[in-house]
Amino acid sequence: MSQLSSARYGKDNVRVYKVHRDEKTGVHSVIEMTVCVLLEGDIETSYTHADNGVVVATDSMKNTIYVMAKQHPVTPPELFASIVSTHFIETYPHIHAAHVKVTVHRWTRMTIDGKLHPHSFLRDGAETRNVEAVARKGSGITVRSGIAGLLVLKSTGSAFHSFIRNEYTTLPEVWDRILSTEVDCGWTWKTFPGLSAVMENIPSFDQAWQASRDITLKTFAEDNSASVQNTMYKMCDQILKAVPDVAAVDYSLPNKHYFEIDRWTEELTTKIDLSWHKGLKNTGKDAEVYVPQSNPNGLIQCTVTRKPKAKL
């Protein structure tokens, strides 16, 4: 015999754009989001007995998102995700948990002739602000905030050496290298008892996002990096210090490699020699031309939490 061990379903890739028009100043503010809703609860019979009587149609979920966006603030995204997730568990008695993911796409106000334009924006990068809120009946709301798609690079200030060497090792040790990665950073808040507690913390969400982004960029730029592992730990530690209501911070950082050219072919090495072309120097301190490489790549991840308080 078989049994359904777990199940959730919902609507994904719901595109939402909202504009706020300040009638006094003529300044517009815009938010573009992609939203995903997944529900859990007493829905097993829809899988096992073709009982659609327990199914909230995914089209209804989509419509609910639009109505909630019209009736409620969509910023900060932590608030909007909490509003939507709470709505589903309060509206449907048989739904016990609602997972709501919000991806906020980047629109930056244009600067024209040195002045911020009131209603024109540009997409200045693929970076997104991400939030997932999970409302569970009787268990409050858990919220994870994050940054994704933030591509960074520095041309010096990074090394990698003194690692394990054996018969499988071909990687040379380096004391100065290009370091580039696409930041995927998240911070998990202490559980909120309910929507009212989320609303009481509204200012904290934007402040935490800004602090986390600033810490990420500053540490990346200024740290004399011995490894990606050590640099990302420093980032996590600083975010925990800066945001007291955060319980855990995590990073996932893929290496974006920039290799030196060996010769005019597709072959790549970490040493370069262009001397075959009229004695051209492009090695060591003379190295200036590299080849961006997409894969394979290293992937380094970690989660850092607060130490438990010592028992007296």
PAMI-83128 format. One record per atom (N, C-alpha, C, CB): x, y, z; residue in one letter. Coordinates in steps of 0.02 Angstrom, whole numbers, padded with zeros to 5 digits, always signed. Atoms other than C-alpha are relative to their C-alpha. Glycine has a CB too. Layout:
N
XYZA...
END
This chain:
312
+00042-00060+00000M+00000+00000+00000M+00044+00063+00000M-00047+00000+00061M-00036-00063+00001S+00054+00178-00031S-00039+00053+00038S+00012+00023-00073S+00032-00056-00034Q+00017+00339+00060Q+00032+00065-00023Q+00005-00007+00076Q-00025-00066+00017L+00035+00524+00022L+00036+00028+00061L-00059+00047-00022L-00039-00022-00057S+00175+00586+00133S+00000+00076+00009S+00071-00024-00007S+00003-00073-00003S+00171+00771+00090S-00027+00026-00065S+00070+00030+00015S+00029-00030+00060A+00085+00886-00031A-00009+00074+00010A-00067-00033-00019A+00016-00072+00003R+00073+01069-00076R-00010+00018-00073R+00056+00044+00033R+00013-00020+00069Y+00011+01157-00230Y-00016+00074+00000Y-00058-00041-00032Y+00016-00071+00002G-00020+01333-00292G+00012+00031-00068G+00041+00036+00051G-00009-00039+00061K+00012+01467-00420K+00069+00032+00001K-00055+00054-00008K-00068-00027+00004D+00186+01518-00478D+00003+00051-00056D+00051-00057-00012D-00014-00049+00053N+00254+01660-00584N-00058+00048-00013N+00017-00036-00065N+00053-00051+00005V+00114+01783-00547V+00036+00068-00003V-00051-00003+00061V-00034-00063+00010R+00178+01948-00617R-00045+00057+00024R+00018+00010-00074R+00038-00056-00030V+00123+02104-00521V+00041+00064-00007V-00016-00015+00076V-00031-00066+00003Y+00162+02286-00554Y-00048+00049+00034Y+00016+00022-00074Y+00043-00049-00034K+00098+02424-00440K+00034+00068-00001K-00014-00022+00073K-00026-00067+00001V+00119+02611-00456V-00036+00042+00053V-00006+00032-00070V+00029-00047-00047H+00091+02739-00318H+00012+00070-00027H+00030-00008+00072H-00005-00068+00028R+00055+02915-00382R-00014+00051+00055R-00050+00009-00059R+00009-00053-00050D+00082+03058-00261D-00030+00061-00035D+00069+00018+00034D+00035-00054+00035E-00046+03186-00317E+00028+00069+00017E-00074-00002+00016E-00027-00065-00020K+00037+03328-00221K+00065+00016-00036K+00011+00002+00076K-00067-00013+00028T+00213+03307-00290T+00006-00022-00073T+00052-00034+00041T-00005+00028+00068G+00179+03214-00453G+00052-00054-00006G+00016+00055-00048G-00051+00052+00000V+00311+03086-00403V-00034-00069+00002V+00048+00008+00060V+00025+00068+00001H+00274+02904-00445H+00052-00047+00030H-00018-00021-00072H-00042+00054-00024S+00344+02751-00358S-00026-00065-00028S+00002-00003+00079S+00022+00062+00032V+00340+02581-00442V+00032-00061+00033V+00017+00001-00075V-00024+00065-00025I+00358+02402-00384I-00022-00053-00050I-00028-00016+00072I+00016+00058+00042E+00368+02249-00497E+00021-00063+00036E+00036+00006-00070E-00012+00060-00038M+00355+02078-00419M-00020-00062-00040M-00038+00001+00067M+00024+00066+00021T+00343+01894-00463T-00017-00038+00064T+00053-00038-00044T+00025+00030-00062V+00240+01799-00334V-00016-00074-00012V-00062+00038+00025V+00019+00071-00001C+00221+01614-00295C-00036-00015+00065C+00064-00046-00008C+00038+00022-00059V+00090+01541-00176V-00007-00075-00002V-00070+00034+00002V+00009+00072-00007L+00091+01361-00116L-00037-00014+00066L+00068-00038-00002L+00042+00015-00058L-00039+01290+00005L+00009-00072+00024L-00073+00013-00016L+00000+00066-00032E-00035+01143+00127E-00061-00005+00045E+00066-00012+00040E+00055+00010-00045G-00173+01067+00229G-00035-00067-00011G-00050+00056-00007G+00039+00061+00010D-00312+00938+00222D-00020-00005-00073D-00062-00002+00047D+00011+00001+00073I-00295+00917+00035I+00016-00069-00030I+00041+00053-00034I-00024+00064+00026E-00240+00735+00023E-00052-00035-00045E+00019-00045+00057E+00050+00036+00040T-00407+00674-00047T-00003+00024-00072T-00069+00008+00032T-00002-00023+00070S-00383+00782-00202S+00051-00040-00040S+00017+00075-00003S-00050+00043+00033Y-00232+00673-00240Y-00022-00072-00002Y+00068+00006+00037Y+00013+00071-00006T-00294+00505-00180T-00069-00022-00022T+00010-00021+00071T+00069+00019+00016H-00482+00510-00216H-00033+00047-00051H-00041-00001+00063H+00027-00046+00052A-00501+00642-00354A-00055+00045+00029A-00029-00041-00059A+00048-00043-00034D-00593+00752-00229D+00021+00073-00008D-00006-00019+00075D-00017-00070+00011N-00584+00929-00296N-00035+00047+00048N-00016+00019-00071N+00036-00042-00048G-00697+00990-00156G+00046+00032+00052G-00052-00041+00034G-00047-00029-00047V-00542+01029-00053V+00050+00046-00035V+00037-00055+00039V-00049-00037+00040V-00452+01122-00193V-00020+00074-00007V+00008-00032-00069V+00006-00071+00017V-00434+01311-00195V+00033+00007-00068V+00034+00046+00055V-00027-00004+00068A-00412+01340-00381A+00060+00047-00003A-00055+00023-00050A-00059-00043+00006T-00243+01409-00427T-00016+00066-00034T+00056-00036-00038T+00021-00063+00030D-00331+01539-00534D-00028+00047+00053D-00052-00012-00055D+00025-00041-00056S-00418+01598-00375S+00058+00029+00041S-00046-00042+00046S-00059-00025-00035M-00248+01613-00293M+00029+00060-00036M+00053-00056+00007M-00025-00056+00040K-00188+01723-00436K-00042+00062+00011K+00002-00019-00074K+00045-00057-00009N-00341+01834-00420N+00007+00030+00070N-00072-00021-00012N-00009-00023-00068T-00315+01844-00232T+00061+00044+00006T+00005-00059+00048T-00062-00040-00001I-00138+01909-00257I-00013+00070-00027I+00056-00034-00040I+00014-00065+00029Y-00201+02048-00369Y-00044+00043+00046Y-00034-00008-00069Y+00045-00037-00045V-00340+02097-00248V+00039+00024+00062V-00059-00045+00022V-00041-00020-00058M-00218+02097-00100M+00047+00057-00018M+00040-00061+00026M-00046-00053+00021A-00098+02205-00200A-00036+00067-00008A+00034-00018-00067A+00039-00061+00006K-00237+02330-00233K-00020+00027+00069K-00062-00012-00042K+00027-00020-00064Q-00302+02334-00054Q+00052+00013+00054Q-00047-00053+00025Q-00051-00004-00052H-00138+02328+00042H+00066+00026-00028H+00011-00069+00033H-00067-00019+00023P+00040+02397+00035P+00037-00061-00026P+00040+00034+00057P-00042+00055+00025V+00161+02292-00066V+00072+00009+00022V-00004-00004-00076V-00067-00011-00028T+00314+02365+00020T-00006+00010+00075T+00034+00062-00033T-00054+00044+00023P+00410+02307+00111P-00028-00068-00021P+00053-00008+00054P+00027+00064+00023P+00391+02137+00025P-00013-00050+00056P+00047-00030-00050P+00012+00044-00057E+00403+02050+00194E-00072+00008+00025E+00050+00014+00056E+00068-00014-00022L+00239+02134+00241L-00051-00029-00048L-00012+00075+00008L+00048+00025+00049F+00150+02092+00079F-00003-00076+00000F+00018+00025-00070F+00000+00074-00002A+00204+01909+00085A-00035-00025+00062A+00072-00026-00002A+00033+00021-00062S+00143+01898+00265S-00075+00011-00004S+00029+00039+00060S+00071-00014+00009I-00024+01978+00220I-00033-00055-00042I-00010+00069-00033I+00029+00050+00045V-00054+01856+00078V-00002-00069+00033V+00040-00003-00066V-00001+00067-00031S+00000+01701+00174S-00050-00005+00057S+00070-00015+00027S+00050+00000-00055T-00107+01750+00325T-00071-00004-00028T+00008+00063+00043T+00066+00001+00031H-00257+01779+00211H-00022-00072-00015H+00000+00041-00065H+00020+00067+00021F-00255+01600+00148F-00015-00046+00059F+00055-00032-00042F+00014+00044-00056I-00245+01514+00317I-00060+00024+00040I+00061-00006+00045I+00059-00025-00035E-00380+01628+00388E-00064-00008-00041E+00009+00073+00018E+00058+00005+00044T-00497+01613+00238T-00024-00072-00008T+00015+00030-00068T+00017+00070+00013Y-00492+01423+00216Y+00018-00042+00060Y+00037-00026-00064Y-00013+00037-00062P-00511+01320+00375P+00043-00062-00010P-00064-00020+00032P-00038+00062+00011H-00434+01164+00296H+00071+00012-00024H-00038-00044-00050H-00069-00017+00020I-00276+01256+00240I+00039+00018+00063I+00001+00059-00051I-00039-00009-00062H-00145+01245+00377H+00063+00041-00008H+00018-00067+00027H-00061-00038+00011A+00004+01329+00296A-00001+00030-00070A+00063-00045+00009A-00004-00034+00064A+00032+01454+00156A+00071+00027-00009A-00053+00057-00006A-00067-00022+00017H+00202+01482+00076H-00006+00053-00054H+00046-00059-00023H+00004-00054+00049V+00218+01648-00015V+00070+00026-00014V-00047+00058+00024V-00065-00026+00021K+00375+01694-00112K-00012+00062-00043K+00040-00054-00040K+00004-00063+00038V+00397+01871-00177V+00070+00017-00025V-00030+00058+00044V-00062-00023+00031T+00535+01920-00298T-00011+00070-00026T+00023-00049-00057T+00007-00070+00020V+00554+02108-00317V+00054+00016-00051V+00004+00048+00061V-00047-00016+00054H+00633+02161-00481H+00022+00073+00005H-00033-00013-00069H-00032-00064-00013R+00747+02310-00484R-00020+00053-00051R+00076-00009-00001R+00012-00060+00039W+00684+02477-00550W+00030+00058+00038W-00077+00011-00014W-00035-00056-00031T+00794+02627-00512T-00021+00065-00034T+00078-00009-00004T+00023-00064+00028R+00734+02805-00534R+00056+00033-00042R-00022+00048+00057R-00049-00033+00044M+00821+02895-00679M+00021+00067+00029M-00029+00009-00070M-00025-00067-00015T+00930+03046-00647T+00010+00036-00067T+00067-00003+00041T-00003-00039+00062I+00905+03175-00786I+00023+00071+00017I-00070+00000-00035I-00029-00067-00012D+01010+03334-00790D+00013+00011+00074D-00047+00054-00027D-00019-00005-00070G+01065+03297-00613G-00058-00003+00049G+00035+00063+00011G+00059+00003-00043K+00887+03279-00545K-00036-00067-00008K-00048+00059-00015K+00039+00061+00002L+00786+03125-00499L-00064+00012-00038L-00015-00027+00071L+00060-00009+00040H+00648+03103-00627H-00061-00027+00037H+00007-00035-00069H+00058+00020-00041P+00473+03092-00551P-00034-00065-00022P-00051+00054-00002P+00038+00059+00021H+00408+02947-00657H+00035-00043-00053H-00067+00022-00027H-00037+00041+00048S+00548+02869-00762S+00053-00042+00037S+00033+00044-00054S-00041+00048-00036F+00650+02717-00710F+00042-00040-00050F-00043-00047+00043F-00041+00044+00042L+00786+02602-00776L+00016-00064+00038L+00065+00036-00021L-00021+00063-00029R+00834+02421-00746R+00076-00002-00002R-00031-00062-00038R-00072-00007-00001D+01014+02438-00690D+00036-00063+00025D+00020+00058+00043D-00032+00063-00019G+01048+02255-00651G-00051-00054+00010G+00041+00010+00063G+00044+00058-00009A+00977+02081-00629A-00014-00016+00073A+00029-00060-00035A+00010+00012-00072E+00982+02092-00439E-00073+00003+00019E+00039+00051+00040E+00069+00001-00026T+00820+02049-00349T+00001-00001+00076T-00039-00061-00027T+00011+00005-00072R+00756+02068-00173R-00052-00054+00010R-00023+00069+00031R+00043+00059-00006N+00678+01903-00118N-00026-00008+00071N+00038-00062-00022N+00030+00013-00066V+00560+01859+00023V-00042-00063-00005V-00044+00060+00022V+00047+00055-00007E+00474+01700+00078E-00030+00003+00070E+00034-00070-00013E+00035+00001-00063A+00342+01706+00214A-00043-00063+00003A-00044+00064+00010A+00040+00060-00010V+00261+01549+00283V-00044+00011+00062V+00045-00064+00008V+00047-00006-00055A+00105+01569+00389A-00029-00069+00016A-00057+00051-00016A+00027+00065-00023R+00055+01414+00490R-00049+00012+00057R+00057-00048+00022R+00049-00007-00053K-00099+01399+00596K+00029-00021+00067K-00063-00041-00015K-00024+00014-00067G-00050+01408+00778G+00075+00004+00009G-00022-00067+00019G-00073-00001-00004S+00135+01430+00738S+00031+00066-00022S+00028-00056-00040S-00027-00064+00019G+00152+01609+00681G+00024+00003-00072G+00057+00018+00044G-00024-00012+00068I+00242+01673+00527I+00076+00000+00001I-00027+00068-00027I-00072-00001+00009T+00420+01633+00475T+00016+00039-00064T+00030-00072-00003T-00017-00043+00057V+00505+01755+00357V+00075-00006-00014V-00018+00074+00014V-00069-00002+00023R+00665+01738+00257R+00006+00054-00054R+00024-00070-00028R-00012-00053+00049S+00728+01892+00165S+00066-00015-00035S+00002+00069+00035S-00063+00014+00035G+00866+01895+00037G+00015+00045-00059G+00000-00069-00022G-00025-00033+00060I+00966+01965-00106I+00024-00054-00048I+00058+00052+00017I-00024+00048+00049A+00998+01868-00267A+00019+00037-00064A-00054-00054-00014A-00018-00028+00065G+01080+01902-00434G+00044+00061+00002G-00061+00016-00037G-00044-00058-00007L+01200+02035-00368L+00070-00021-00022L+00001+00028+00073L-00064+00020+00029L+01354+02013-00480L+00054+00049+00020L-00006-00005-00077L-00054-00043-00024V+01515+02079-00404V+00067-00028-00023V-00001+00006+00078V-00068+00020+00022L+01699+02076-00454L+00050+00048+00029L+00005-00001-00077L-00057-00044-00015K+01864+02141-00390K+00062-00030-00033K+00011+00008+00078K-00056+00021+00042S+02026+02134-00488S+00062-00018+00040S+00016+00053-00049S-00056+00019-00043T+02142+02107-00339T-00028-00006+00071T+00059+00053-00003T+00023+00005-00070G+02135+02078-00151G-00030-00067+00017G-00050+00053+00014G+00025+00067-00013S+02097+01892-00160S+00056-00050-00012S-00062-00016-00043S-00050+00052+00006A+02208+01740-00135A-00032-00068+00013A+00060+00012+00048A+00022+00067-00018F+02190+01552-00122F+00061-00046-00003F-00057-00026-00047F-00059+00042-00003H+02334+01444-00062H-00001-00041+00065H+00065+00043-00004H-00008+00043-00060S+02389+01316+00070S-00058-00049+00008S+00005+00044+00062S+00054+00050-00002F+02244+01200+00025F+00030-00070-00008F-00053+00014-00055F-00024+00069+00005I+02257+01010+00020I+00025-00015-00070I-00057-00050+00018I-00029+00019+00065R+02371+00947-00118R+00013-00075+00001R+00065+00039-00014R-00014+00071+00007N+02379+00767-00178N+00003-00017-00074N-00055-00044+00036N-00009+00021+00069E+02384+00665-00337E-00056+00024-00046E+00003-00075-00004E+00055-00025+00041Y+02219+00742-00395Y+00005+00076-00012Y-00066-00016+00034Y-00004-00073+00000T+02277+00923-00379T+00042+00026-00058T+00028+00025+00065T-00037-00036+00052T+02325+01029-00528T-00004+00075+00010T-00028-00018-00070T+00010-00071-00012L+02266+01198-00463L+00062+00031+00033L-00062+00013+00043L-00057-00033-00033P+02414+01313-00427P-00023+00044+00057P+00040+00041-00051P+00014-00047-00054E+02421+01416-00270E+00007+00071-00027E+00046-00012+00061E-00003-00070+00024V+02386+01601-00299V-00005+00047+00060V-00057+00014-00051V+00000-00051-00053W+02421+01752-00188W-00035+00064-00022W+00072+00015+00021W+00037-00058+00025D+02330+01877-00299D-00040-00023-00061D+00048+00060-00017D+00042+00023+00054R+02183+01839-00411R-00062+00044-00007R-00021-00074+00011R+00065-00032+00011I+02023+01908-00486I-00052-00040+00039I-00018+00003-00077I+00053+00033-00036L+01874+01870-00375L-00067+00028-00023L+00008+00009+00077L+00066-00021+00023S+01697+01874-00444S-00051-00053+00021S-00001+00011-00077S+00053+00046-00020T+01533+01798-00386T-00067+00033-00009T+00009-00022+00073T+00069-00024+00004E+01345+01815-00399E-00031-00013+00068E-00041-00035-00057E+00020+00006-00070V+01281+01848-00224V-00071-00026+00006V+00006+00068+00035V+00065+00025-00022D+01138+01744-00156D+00004-00002+00076D-00018-00072-00031D-00005-00009-00073C+01116+01800+00025C-00070+00000+00030C+00038+00065+00018C+00065+00000-00033G+00973+01768+00145G+00008+00008+00075G-00037-00064-00015G+00001-00005-00073W+00929+01810+00324W-00070-00019+00024W+00019+00072+00023W+00062+00026-00027T+00796+01721+00424T-00017+00034+00066T+00004-00077+00010T+00021-00037-00060W+00699+01821+00552W-00025-00048+00054W-00056+00050-00018W+00032+00037-00054K+00646+01759+00721K-00074-00005-00014K+00013+00034+00069K+00070+00011+00016T+00470+01688+00708T-00045+00054+00028T-00022-00069+00025T+00048-00051-00021F+00332+01819+00715F-00064-00036+00023F-00016+00050-00057F+00061+00033-00024P+00179+01770+00820P-00059+00006-00048P-00020+00029+00067P+00055-00011+00046G+00062+01841+00688G+00011+00061-00043G-00066+00005+00037G-00006-00056+00047L+00029+01976+00559L+00012+00066+00037L-00062+00005-00043L-00008-00063-00037S+00018+02114+00690S+00073+00010+00020S-00045+00001+00062S-00070-00005-00019A+00196+02075+00746A+00043+00018-00061A+00025-00066+00031A-00035-00019+00061V+00256+02086+00566V-00009+00075-00013V-00027-00041-00061V+00014-00071+00013M+00171+02256+00549M+00038+00045+00048M-00075+00013+00006M-00038-00039-00049E+00256+02318+00707E+00074+00008-00020E-00005-00031+00069E-00071+00000+00019N+00425+02279+00626N+00011+00027-00070N+00028-00070+00005N-00006-00023+00069I+00393+02363+00458I+00065+00038-00014I-00059+00044-00017I-00062-00036+00016P+00540+02485+00470P+00062-00045-00001P+00011+00056+00051P-00059+00044-00006S+00660+02343+00513S+00017-00034-00066S-00011-00051+00054S-00012+00040+00059F+00639+02254+00346F+00042+00037-00052F-00067-00020-00032F-00041-00039+00047D+00705+02392+00232D+00069+00014+00030D-00036+00066-00018D-00064-00013-00032Q+00840+02433+00359Q+00045-00060-00004Q-00011+00021+00073Q-00040+00062+00002A+00897+02251+00364A+00024-00014-00071A-00040-00059+00026A-00020+00011+00070W+00898+02239+00174W+00058+00047-00018W-00059+00012-00048W-00053-00048+00015Q+01003+02397+00159Q+00064-00018+00036Q-00022+00070+00018Q-00059+00017-00039A+01121+02344+00298A+00034-00062-00029A-00018-00012+00074A-00028+00062+00027S+01144+02170+00224S+00034+00012-00067S-00054-00053-00008S-00030-00016+00065R+01177+02239+00050R+00065+00040+00009R-00050+00039-00044R-00059-00041-00012D+01299+02370+00115D+00058-00042+00029D-00017+00057+00048D-00051+00042-00030I+01392+02242+00222I+00030-00048-00052I-00030-00041+00059I-00024+00045+00052T+01403+02121+00076T+00050+00036-00046T-00059-00027-00041T-00042-00037+00047L+01476+02252-00041L+00065+00025+00033L-00038+00059-00029L-00058-00028-00035K+01593+02332+00087K+00050-00055+00017K-00021+00037+00063K-00045+00055-00019T+01663+02166+00149T+00032-00030-00061T-00038-00053+00040T-00028+00027+00062F+01684+02099-00026F+00056+00045-00026F-00055-00007-00054F-00049-00046+00029A+01777+02255-00081A+00062+00007+00044A-00032+00069-00009A-00055-00019-00044E+01886+02283+00072E+00037-00059+00031E-00025+00043+00055E-00032+00057-00032D+01924+02109+00139D+00058-00026-00043D-00051-00057+00013D-00056+00032+00034N+02096+02042+00094N-00013-00075+00003N+00070+00019+00033N+00032+00065-00005S+02014+01877+00054S+00050-00058-00005S-00052-00007-00054S-00040+00062+00002A+02105+01716+00100A-00038-00056-00034A+00019-00022+00071A+00043+00048+00034S+01958+01618+00030S-00071+00028-00001S+00002-00070+00036S+00071-00019+00001V+01776+01639-00017V-00033-00020+00066V-00037-00032-00060V+00029+00025-00063Q+01734+01536+00138Q+00008+00050+00056Q+00031-00067+00019Q-00013-00045-00055N+01817+01657+00257N-00035+00067-00010N+00075+00011+00008N+00032-00064+00013T+01749+01813+00173T-00075-00004+00012T+00013+00023-00072T+00072+00005-00009M+01569+01750+00173M-00018-00008+00074M-00028-00060-00041M+00013+00006-00072Y+01581+01703+00357Y+00002+00069+00033Y+00052-00046+00034Y-00003-00068-00027K+01633+01882+00397K-00063+00039-00017K+00062+00037-00028K+00063-00034+00019M+01481+01945+00301M-00057-00021+00045M-00017-00015-00073M+00053+00026-00043C+01364+01832+00399C+00005+00028+00070C+00001-00077+00001C-00011-00022-00068D+01440+01881+00565D-00019+00073+00009D+00073-00010+00020D+00016-00071-00005Q+01422+02067+00530Q-00075+00013-00007Q+00037+00039-00054Q+00072-00009+00007I+01240+02051+00474I-00036-00019+00065I-00027-00042-00059I+00030+00019-00063L+01196+01958+00634L+00009+00055+00053L+00030-00066+00026L-00012-00054-00047K+01274+02100+00733K-00043+00061-00016K+00074+00019+00001K+00036-00061+00021A+01184+02234+00631A-00075-00006+00007A+00017+00016-00071A+00073+00010-00002V+01009+02156+00637V-00017-00048+00056V-00026-00028-00069V+00010+00042-00059P+00966+02091+00811P-00058-00051-00007P-00014+00043+00059P+00057+00045+00006D+00800+02011+00757D+00009-00055-00051D-00061+00040-00017D-00015+00053+00047V+00882+01899+00629V+00032-00059+00037V+00047+00025-00057V-00025+00059-00035A+00914+01720+00687A+00055-00036-00038A-00057-00048+00012A-00050+00035+00040A+01019+01655+00542A+00013+00038-00065A-00023-00073-00015A-00019-00031+00064V+01112+01718+00388V+00033-00054-00042V+00048+00061+00011V-00031+00050+00044D+01159+01613+00238D+00023+00033-00065D-00049-00057-00015D-00026-00022+00064Y+01260+01640+00080Y+00011-00061-00045Y+00066+00040+00008Y-00020+00048+00050S+01281+01542-00080S+00037+00040-00054S-00063-00040-00030S-00042-00041+00045L+01425+01609-00186L+00035-00045-00051L+00051+00040+00041L-00036+00036+00052P+01476+01531-00352P+00061+00040-00024P-00046-00016-00059P-00058-00034+00030N+01648+01570-00421N-00015+00018-00072N+00062-00045+00004N+00003-00022+00069K+01644+01671-00581K+00073+00007-00023K-00041+00068-00009K-00071+00004+00014H+01812+01624-00654H+00021+00046-00058H+00019-00071-00016H-00032-00038+00053Y+01925+01735-00758Y+00070-00030-00010Y+00004+00077+00017Y-00062+00035+00012F+02064+01631-00834F+00045+00039-00048F-00014-00069-00029F-00047-00030+00045E+02221+01687-00920E+00005-00042-00064E+00069+00006+00033E-00003+00033+00065I+02244+01645-01104I+00067-00034-00009I-00012+00050-00057I-00062+00035+00012D+02373+01512-01146D+00024+00012-00071D-00009-00075+00013D-00015-00016+00069R+02368+01532-01335R-00066+00011-00037R+00043-00056-00034R+00061-00019+00037W+02245+01579-01471W-00041-00062-00018W+00017+00040-00063W+00045+00057+00008T+02134+01425-01447T-00049+00003+00056T+00040-00069+00000T+00048+00002-00055E+01996+01374-01329E+00031-00029+00063E-00061-00042-00020E-00032+00027-00059E+02123+01298-01210E+00014+00056+00050E+00066-00037-00020E-00009-00050-00052L+02133+01390-01045L+00044-00029+00055L-00068+00022+00029L-00039+00021-00057T+02259+01380-00906T+00003+00059+00049T+00072-00022-00021T-00008-00056-00047T+02300+01483-00752T+00064+00038-00014T-00001-00026+00071T-00059-00037+00021K+02464+01532-00832K-00009+00023-00072K+00064-00044+00007K+00011-00030+00065I+02472+01641-00983I+00067+00009-00036I-00036+00068+00007I-00060-00012+00039D+02597+01654-01123D-00020+00023-00069D+00045-00064-00004D+00014-00028+00067L+02569+01769-01271L+00065+00020-00034L-00047+00060+00005L-00064-00018+00029S+02753+01781-01308S+00007-00024-00072S+00058-00027+00042S-00002+00025+00069W+02721+01682-01467W-00019+00054-00050W-00046-00061-00007W+00020-00055+00045H+02648+01843-01539H+00046+00060+00011H-00074+00020+00010H-00046-00057+00000K+02795+01961-01564K+00026+00016+00070K-00035+00060-00029K-00027-00009-00067G+02856+01932-01387G-00045+00037+00049G+00064+00036-00005G+00048-00037-00041L+02698+02005-01311L+00000-00027+00072L-00070-00004-00030L-00002+00020-00070K+02707+02004-01120K-00070+00006+00031K+00050+00042+00039K+00066-00001-00032N+02547+01956-01029N-00002-00050+00057N-00056-00016-00052N-00004+00046-00057T+02606+01854-00880T+00019+00038+00063T+00052-00056-00015T-00018-00030-00064G+02627+01892-00696G-00024+00071+00006G+00074-00002+00009G+00019-00070-00009K+02628+02079-00666K-00022+00032-00066K+00058+00039+00029K+00019-00027+00065D+02603+02107-00853D-00068-00026-00024D+00053-00017-00052D+00064+00030+00021A+02441+02006-00860A-00056+00053+00002A-00019-00059+00046A+00055-00047+00004E+02296+02114-00919E-00062-00030-00035E+00022+00063-00038E+00055+00029+00039V+02191+02005-01035V-00017-00069+00027V+00019-00004-00075V+00024+00063-00028Y+02087+01862-00965Y-00061-00023-00040Y-00018+00008+00075Y+00060+00028+00032V+01946+01749-01025V-00053-00015+00053V+00018-00064-00040V+00055+00018-00046P+01782+01751-00927P-00024-00071-00015P-00059+00051-00006P+00018+00070+00008Q+01729+01571-00897Q-00062-00015+00042Q+00059-00047+00019Q+00063+00010-00036S+01556+01512-00848S-00002-00065+00040S-00057+00001-00048S+00004+00063-00036N+01580+01330-00797N+00055-00047-00025N-00070-00033-00009N+00026+00012-00068P+01628+01221-00713P+00024+00053+00048P+00023-00070+00024P-00018-00052-00049N+01637+01331-00560N-00007-00026+00071N-00044+00063-00009N+00008+00016-00071G+01661+01319-00374G-00065+00029+00026G+00059+00027+00040G+00061-00025-00033L+01507+01342-00264L+00010-00007+00075L-00063-00039-00024L-00014+00000-00072I+01530+01391-00082I-00062+00026+00036I+00062+00045+00016I+00062-00017-00037Q+01386+01397+00043Q+00013-00004+00075Q-00057-00048-00020Q-00003+00006-00073C+01364+01426+00229C-00061+00032+00031C+00064+00032+00027C+00052-00031-00042T+01235+01467+00362T+00031+00014+00068T-00063-00046+00006T-00028-00020-00064V+01285+01561+00519V-00058+00021+00046V+00051+00058-00008V+00053-00014-00049T+01173+01568+00673T+00032+00029+00064T-00042-00064+00017T-00024-00027-00064R+01187+01646+00845R+00016-00058+00048R-00052+00048+00032R-00017+00050-00051K+01272+01546+00982K-00054+00001+00055K+00071+00014+00031K+00048+00001-00056P+01151+01487+01117P+00030+00035+00061P-00019-00072+00018P-00024-00033-00060K+01162+01590+01274K+00020-00051+00052K-00054+00047+00029K-00026+00046-00050A+01264+01507+01409A-00049-00005+00059A+00069+00023+00025A+00044+00011-00057K+01161+01430+01549K+00035+00020+00064K-00023-00073+00003K-00029-00022-00064L+01189+01508+01719L-00002-00056+00051L-00037+00062+00027L
END
